[in-house]
Amino acid sequence: QKVGQFKPQNLANTVWAYATVQHDAPALFDTVAAEATHKAGQFKPQELANTAWAYATVQHDAPALFDTVAAASMQKVGQFNPQDLANTAWAYATVQHDAPALFDMVAAEAMQ
């Protein structure tokens, strides 16, 4: 599978594009979720935010991905710009994924 060769930006851009046109491709989203879970530590803040946004937008169930993205986001939250913070909070709220520590860190970062 070529998805295994994708860099973090390729993964994020792919699911972002599908979500932008509201085209849920379940097999692709499952494959990207698995790959992104392994590479989440390499994602830049915008890539983390856009990935979470994409999965929330198409309502694709990926709890392991959301757990991993939350952990990676908390390590990099100081690098998030306002749009990244807002998109991340929106995504987790939209899918109702329980991530209180992430929400606390997003709030603290937003207040700085």
Secondary structure, DSSP 8 states (H G I E B T S, - for coil): -GGGG--HHHHHHHHHHHHHTT---HHHHHHHHHHHHHHGGG--HHHHHHHHHHHHHTT---HHHHHHHHHHHHHHGGG--HHHHHHHHHHHHHHT---HHHHHHHHHHHT-
